[in-house]
């Protein structure tokens, strides 16, 4: 090869390498993020997803913005009502499509944020900040749970707000900021984040800084006044606390937030590993680390010490502004509540690590390793990724088994479930999941303990009961006359199911129906005691003649005098009623 030709071609090759070094880290970040959450694409809707799907089913466009849409005590028409309404019209009830939309929203947000950080610093800092943010497990719940769109829209509009704030027309940032306020109340922290950016990085001072920040403050105040419930929650936190979750002391909030930044907020539980999930997380962490490694070779000019200090203070101000809402007394604590502050914290971390790409690589790998264990730690904290994945798996099985038992549901049917763990996304008072699954707005549902007579004026319909256990799955437990011995021959769990239902009905203040169940159980040999329980139920229901007749039957079955059985009924009733007080 001609040496002169090689010399001439070298700049072109170098230029191609530099170009690849510019876009390759961002491609790896996208691939790594997708790898971490690909296994969640098969999960069904769960929890609040059904609330919004059911709520918006018959909405017109203008109803989406109604100030009466205060599910769970918040007003978020963009990220909830509009988002679910739009996707439902586009993709129907395809949960995978909803999840793909969430993941796309997250990836785009990361890329736009990366462009913002790249504009005010350099490639190395930008890639480190975004990769470090993406590896945090606190994003697990918003991305596994479709209703986490509220937090994803918040970050998306933050990225657009920051990008517009750095343009020649910073007032354009008011538009994405306004949409952010309609997505989640935490967007009220944006003016503080913008003020930090303009003050520490762009060196805006005095009147110029006030002139830039003032429109955002005015819009925030106007939104807070117009918001249908926010001021009441702020001014009267005890009266406005709509969550049953207890608030934590400030020091615990701070400690748990730091733990979440290290992917250590679920330390102490039992590991429950899923190979597919672990492969995705491991691959994702390696791709994010590779992005940091490639960006560490970036030879773009280093930023000045003065600019570094400005970026560091900007990241700190951003983190503080994002984490302040965590200390509100009307809120519980979940790791993903700190997502906004985490982005600012990682900007500060990336600035501090700017001169040590090897340490940046080690930190991302270390956090990725912690993430493997953190997301696989058994947890009853519903804001954790493990809990959301477990709820999705369970709910998918329940839905499939219910549709197999009841391919169609009678109009105005009420379905009650026993044995289901709480907060699995199916039963939340009057569960909307049934209405979404069957496409019938007349259906109602709840736990066995929530059973009660139909209200005056409520349309008549059947009441159906189902019992679940992890080993045998979902079973229908029928009311009304049955041949207990024949049922036991084909359904060995029949006795257990009906005895559980009888107790639940009695506790739900339906002693008459509980007595019916005990009488059916009494058909089985060796269950004369069920007649005693049935007599007690009839007595509580006020049907004394029926109770006496059952006492006589029990006396014959048990070979005891009727007076002894009647005394047993009285003692049983006394113990049960005392336990219910």
JOBEL-V530698 format. One record per residue. N is the residue number from 1. RES is the residue in three letters. PHI is phi in degrees with one decimal (NA if undefined). Layout:
n/res/phi
N/RES/PHI
N/RES/PHI
This chain:
n/res/phi
1/UNK/NA
2/UNK/-66.9
3/UNK/-56.2
4/UNK/-65.0
5/UNK/-64.3
6/UNK/-65.5
7/UNK/-64.6
8/UNK/-68.5
9/UNK/-81.6
10/UNK/-60.9
11/UNK/-60.0
12/UNK/-65.4
13/UNK/-64.0
14/UNK/-62.1
15/UNK/-64.2
16/UNK/-66.1
17/UNK/-63.7
18/UNK/-65.8
19/UNK/-63.8
20/UNK/-65.2
21/UNK/-66.2
22/UNK/-75.9
23/UNK/-96.9
24/UNK/-62.6
25/UNK/-58.5
26/UNK/-71.9
27/UNK/-64.1
28/UNK/-65.1
29/UNK/-63.3
30/UNK/-62.5
31/UNK/-64.6
32/UNK/-64.9
33/UNK/-64.8
34/UNK/-63.7
35/UNK/-61.6
36/UNK/-67.1
37/UNK/-117.3
38/UNK/-62.2
39/UNK/-69.0
40/UNK/-83.2
41/UNK/-64.4
42/UNK/-87.7
43/UNK/-72.9
44/UNK/-81.9
45/UNK/-62.5
46/UNK/-155.2
47/UNK/57.8
48/UNK/-63.0
49/UNK/-53.2
50/UNK/-68.7
51/UNK/-61.6
52/UNK/-75.7
53/UNK/-64.1
54/UNK/-71.2
55/UNK/-62.5
56/UNK/-94.3
57/UNK/-56.7
58/UNK/-111.8
59/UNK/-72.6
60/UNK/-88.0
61/UNK/-59.8
62/UNK/-69.0
63/UNK/-68.0
64/UNK/-62.5
65/UNK/-102.3
66/UNK/-60.1
67/UNK/-75.1
68/UNK/-88.7
69/UNK/-80.3
70/UNK/-118.1
71/UNK/-57.8
72/UNK/61.8
73/UNK/82.2
74/UNK/-129.3
75/UNK/-115.7
76/UNK/-139.4
77/UNK/-64.1
78/UNK/-71.0
79/UNK/-81.6
80/UNK/-118.1
81/UNK/-61.4
82/UNK/-64.3
83/UNK/-63.6
84/UNK/-67.6
85/UNK/-62.3
86/UNK/-65.9
87/UNK/-65.1
88/UNK/-63.8
89/UNK/-70.0
90/UNK/-87.5
91/UNK/-123.8
92/UNK/69.5
93/UNK/-106.7
94/UNK/-86.8
95/UNK/-62.3
96/UNK/-62.8
97/UNK/-67.6
98/UNK/-60.8
99/UNK/-67.4
100/UNK/-63.5
101/UNK/-63.8
102/UNK/-62.5
103/UNK/-65.0
104/UNK/-62.3
105/UNK/-60.2
106/UNK/-67.6
107/UNK/-62.7
108/UNK/-62.5
109/UNK/-61.2
110/UNK/-62.4
111/UNK/-67.2
112/UNK/-68.6
113/UNK/-62.2
114/UNK/-61.0
115/UNK/-66.3
116/UNK/-62.0
117/UNK/-66.5
118/UNK/-61.0
119/UNK/-67.6
120/UNK/-98.7
121/UNK/-138.5
122/UNK/-150.8
123/UNK/-60.8
124/UNK/-62.1
125/UNK/-65.6
126/UNK/-62.8
127/UNK/-65.2
128/UNK/-62.2
129/UNK/-63.3
130/UNK/-75.0
131/UNK/-64.6
132/UNK/-63.7
133/UNK/-67.0
134/UNK/-67.5
135/UNK/-81.7
136/UNK/-71.6
137/UNK/-71.7
138/UNK/-65.0
139/UNK/-80.8
140/UNK/-59.9
141/UNK/-62.1
142/UNK/-61.2
143/UNK/-94.6
144/UNK/-84.8
145/UNK/-99.2
146/UNK/-61.1
147/UNK/-66.3
148/UNK/-65.4
149/UNK/-54.5
150/UNK/-60.7
151/UNK/-75.6
152/UNK/-67.5
153/UNK/-65.0
154/UNK/-58.6
155/UNK/-68.5
156/UNK/-60.9
157/UNK/-71.3
158/UNK/-62.7
159/UNK/-62.5
160/UNK/-69.2
161/UNK/-62.9
162/UNK/-66.0
163/UNK/-63.1
164/UNK/-67.6
165/UNK/-64.9
166/UNK/-92.0
167/UNK/-86.1
168/UNK/-71.7
169/UNK/-125.9
170/UNK/-61.0
171/UNK/-65.2
172/UNK/-62.7
173/UNK/-65.7
174/UNK/-62.6
175/UNK/-69.7
176/UNK/-65.5
177/UNK/-65.8
178/UNK/-61.3
179/UNK/-66.0
180/UNK/-64.3
181/UNK/-62.9
182/UNK/-86.0
183/UNK/-104.8
184/UNK/-164.4
185/UNK/-64.2
186/UNK/-62.0
187/UNK/-61.5
188/UNK/-60.2
189/UNK/-80.4
190/UNK/-56.4
191/UNK/-56.6
192/UNK/-67.7
193/UNK/-65.8
194/UNK/-64.7
195/UNK/-61.0
196/UNK/-63.9
197/UNK/-63.1
198/UNK/-68.3
199/UNK/-77.2
200/UNK/-83.7
201/UNK/-97.9
202/UNK/-92.0
203/UNK/58.6
204/UNK/-77.5
205/UNK/-135.3
206/UNK/54.4
207/UNK/-65.0
208/UNK/-65.2
209/UNK/-64.6
210/UNK/-61.8
211/UNK/-63.8
212/UNK/-76.3
213/UNK/-80.0
214/UNK/-54.6
215/UNK/-58.6
216/UNK/-71.3
217/UNK/-66.5
218/UNK/-61.9
219/UNK/-63.9
220/UNK/-64.3
221/UNK/-64.2
222/UNK/-60.7
223/UNK/-64.7
224/UNK/-63.4
225/UNK/-69.0
226/UNK/-76.5
227/UNK/-57.1
228/UNK/-69.5
229/UNK/-143.6
230/UNK/-60.3
231/UNK/-62.2
232/UNK/-64.7
233/UNK/-69.0
234/UNK/-74.8
235/UNK/-83.2
236/UNK/-131.9
237/UNK/-59.3
238/UNK/-70.3
239/UNK/-73.0
240/UNK/-96.8
241/UNK/-69.9
242/UNK/-99.0
243/UNK/-102.8
244/UNK/-80.9
245/UNK/-74.6
246/UNK/-74.5
247/UNK/-77.3
248/UNK/-96.3
249/UNK/-59.5
250/UNK/-57.1
251/UNK/-66.8
252/UNK/-70.6
253/UNK/-59.8
254/UNK/-63.0
255/UNK/-63.9
256/UNK/-67.6
257/UNK/-67.3
258/UNK/-64.5
259/UNK/-60.4
260/UNK/-64.3
261/UNK/-68.5
262/UNK/-105.1
263/UNK/59.3
264/UNK/-124.9
265/UNK/-77.2
266/UNK/-111.9
267/UNK/-65.4
268/UNK/108.3
269/UNK/-92.4
270/UNK/-86.6
271/UNK/-79.1
272/UNK/-127.1
273/UNK/-87.3
274/UNK/-118.1
275/UNK/-54.6
276/UNK/-63.2
277/UNK/-63.2
278/UNK/-66.3
279/UNK/-61.7
280/UNK/-63.7
281/UNK/-66.2
282/UNK/-63.7
283/UNK/-63.7
284/UNK/-61.3
285/UNK/-63.9
286/UNK/-65.4
287/UNK/-66.9
288/UNK/-66.0
289/UNK/-65.1
290/UNK/-62.9
291/UNK/-61.7
292/UNK/-65.4
293/UNK/-63.8
294/UNK/-67.1
295/UNK/-65.1
296/UNK/-66.2
297/UNK/-88.8
298/UNK/-60.4
299/UNK/-106.4
300/UNK/-67.3
301/UNK/-56.9
302/UNK/-69.8
303/UNK/-82.1
304/UNK/-70.5
305/UNK/-62.4
306/UNK/-66.0
307/UNK/-65.0
308/UNK/-61.3
309/UNK/-63.1
310/UNK/-61.8
311/UNK/-66.2
312/UNK/-61.9
313/UNK/-68.3
314/UNK/-62.6
315/UNK/-61.8
316/UNK/-65.5
317/UNK/-63.2
318/UNK/-61.7
319/UNK/-62.5
320/UNK/-62.3
321/UNK/-62.2
322/UNK/-72.0
323/UNK/-93.5
324/UNK/-55.4
325/UNK/-60.4
326/UNK/-62.7
327/UNK/-94.4
328/UNK/-66.7
329/UNK/-69.3
330/UNK/-91.1
331/UNK/-116.8
332/UNK/-81.7
333/UNK/-128.3
334/UNK/-138.6
335/UNK/-56.0
336/UNK/-70.8
337/UNK/-61.4
338/UNK/-93.4
339/UNK/-63.8
340/UNK/-65.7
341/UNK/-68.3
342/UNK/-62.7
343/UNK/-63.4
344/UNK/-67.8
345/UNK/-61.8
346/UNK/-74.1
347/UNK/-63.1
348/UNK/-64.2
349/UNK/-62.8
350/UNK/-62.6
351/UNK/-65.8
352/UNK/-66.4
353/UNK/-95.3
354/UNK/-58.9
355/UNK/-94.1
356/UNK/-137.4
357/UNK/-63.2
358/UNK/-64.2
359/UNK/-65.5
360/UNK/-60.7
361/UNK/-62.4
362/UNK/-62.5
363/UNK/-64.1
364/UNK/-64.0
365/UNK/-64.9
366/UNK/-64.3
367/UNK/-65.0
368/UNK/-63.3
369/UNK/-66.9
370/UNK/-59.4
371/UNK/-63.6
372/UNK/-57.4
373/UNK/-79.8
374/UNK/-62.4
375/UNK/-78.8
376/UNK/-108.7
377/UNK/-92.2
378/UNK/-57.9
379/UNK/-147.7
380/UNK/-101.7
381/UNK/-89.6
382/UNK/-66.3
383/UNK/-85.9
384/UNK/-91.8
385/UNK/-65.5
386/UNK/-59.2
387/UNK/-63.7
388/UNK/-65.6
389/UNK/-65.6
390/UNK/-63.4
391/UNK/-63.2
392/UNK/-65.3
393/UNK/-61.4
394/UNK/-64.5
395/UNK/-65.9
396/UNK/-61.7
397/UNK/-67.1
398/UNK/-61.8
399/UNK/-61.0
400/UNK/-62.4
401/UNK/-70.9
402/UNK/-65.7
403/UNK/-67.4
404/UNK/-72.7
405/UNK/-71.7
406/UNK/-132.8
407/UNK/-57.6
408/UNK/-131.3
409/UNK/-116.5
410/UNK/-61.0
411/UNK/-60.5
412/UNK/64.5
413/UNK/-70.6
414/UNK/-115.4
415/UNK/-111.7
416/UNK/-122.6
417/UNK/-120.1
418/UNK/-118.7
419/UNK/85.5
420/UNK/-77.0
421/UNK/-61.4
422/UNK/-73.3
423/UNK/56.0
424/UNK/-100.7
425/UNK/95.4
426/UNK/-103.3
427/UNK/-105.0
428/UNK/-142.5
429/UNK/77.0
430/UNK/-90.6
431/UNK/-61.5
432/UNK/-81.9
433/UNK/-59.2
434/UNK/-61.2
435/UNK/-67.7
436/UNK/-74.0
437/UNK/-61.8
438/UNK/-99.2
439/UNK/62.4
440/UNK/-129.9
441/UNK/-75.3
442/UNK/-89.4
443/UNK/-79.1
444/UNK/-134.0
445/UNK/-162.8
446/UNK/178.0
447/UNK/-77.1
448/UNK/-56.6
449/UNK/-66.8
450/UNK/-95.6
451/UNK/-67.9
452/UNK/-166.7
453/UNK/-62.4
454/UNK/-66.9
455/UNK/-71.0
456/UNK/-59.0
457/UNK/86.9
458/UNK/-75.0
459/UNK/-60.0
460/UNK/-71.8
461/UNK/-179.6
462/UNK/-76.2
463/UNK/-107.6
464/UNK/-113.2
465/UNK/-125.9
466/UNK/-132.5
467/UNK/-123.2
468/UNK/-125.9
469/UNK/-143.3
470/UNK/-62.0
471/UNK/-83.1
472/UNK/-101.8
473/UNK/83.6
474/UNK/-95.9
475/UNK/-133.8
476/UNK/-86.7
477/UNK/-113.0
478/UNK/-86.7
479/UNK/-82.3
480/UNK/90.2
481/UNK/-61.9
482/UNK/-149.0
483/UNK/-90.4
484/UNK/-60.1
485/UNK/-66.2
486/UNK/-67.6
487/UNK/-65.2
488/UNK/-63.8
489/UNK/-65.4
490/UNK/-101.5
491/UNK/-133.9
492/UNK/-58.7
493/UNK/-92.1
494/UNK/-58.1
495/UNK/-62.3
496/UNK/-61.2
497/UNK/-62.6
498/UNK/-74.6
499/UNK/-69.1
500/UNK/-63.7
501/UNK/-66.5
502/UNK/-59.2
503/UNK/-63.8
504/UNK/-63.5
505/UNK/-65.1
506/UNK/-63.9
507/UNK/-66.5
508/UNK/-88.1
509/UNK/63.9
510/UNK/-126.2
511/UNK/-64.1
512/UNK/-62.8
513/UNK/-68.7
514/UNK/-63.4
515/UNK/-61.6
516/UNK/-58.4
517/UNK/-65.7
518/UNK/-64.9
519/UNK/-65.1
520/UNK/-64.9
521/UNK/-63.8
522/UNK/-65.5
523/UNK/-67.1
524/UNK/-76.3
525/UNK/-64.6
526/UNK/80.2
527/UNK/-116.6
528/UNK/-62.7
529/UNK/-61.5
530/UNK/-64.9
531/UNK/-67.3
532/UNK/-63.4
533/UNK/-63.2
534/UNK/-65.3
535/UNK/-62.9
536/UNK/-62.3
537/UNK/-63.2
538/UNK/-65.3
539/UNK/-64.4
540/UNK/-64.3
541/UNK/-74.1
542/UNK/88.6
543/UNK/-100.1
544/UNK/-63.6
545/UNK/-57.5
546/UNK/-64.7
547/UNK/-63.7
548/UNK/-63.8
549/UNK/-63.3
550/UNK/-70.2
551/UNK/-64.4
552/UNK/-63.7
553/UNK/-64.2
554/UNK/-64.7
555/UNK/-61.1
556/UNK/-66.5
557/UNK/-66.3
558/UNK/-91.6
559/UNK/68.6
560/UNK/-123.7
561/UNK/-61.8
562/UNK/-59.8
563/UNK/-64.8
564/UNK/-66.0
565/UNK/-65.3
566/UNK/-61.4
567/UNK/-65.2
568/UNK/-62.8
569/UNK/-63.3
570/UNK/-64.0
571/UNK/-64.7
572/UNK/-62.3
573/UNK/-62.1
574/UNK/-63.0
575/UNK/-65.6
576/UNK/-66.2
577/UNK/-65.2
578/UNK/-67.2
579/UNK/-67.6
580/UNK/-79.9
581/UNK/-72.9
